[in-house]
Amino acid sequence: MSDGAVNTLNAWAFLVFGCGMILLPSVDPALFPSVSGGSSDLWVEFMGWVNGLAGGGYLLVRRLAGFARRALAWPPAHVGRTVSPDLLRPGLVVRPAPVSRPEPARRLAA
């Protein structure tokens, strides 16, 4: 934590506090009086969205990065050459299309 990087705990805190900031103006509007025509409740709600999306986005990217790392490691190391690649990826097997030959022309009886 000394390097200043975001970690999962910080991201969860951003997400939770962001959700709290989004809900707070609607739960207790008396906390946010209008000052000289401005609306402080909109600012708090906007910053809640920013914080929540920052934390949620970090958590989502971490989850997707782990999924992508596992997906790119396909096929698993233990499978090796004992199993046919056709069995592992049946949708990717390229098979030649059957060739249909035209039927010979028939003569009609007159």
Secondary structure, DSSP 8 states (H G I E B T S, - for coil): -TT----HHHHHHHHHHHHHHHHHHHH-GGGS---TT--HHHHHHHHHHHHHHHHHHHHHHHHHHHHHHHHHT-S-TTTTTSS-HHHH-GGG------------------
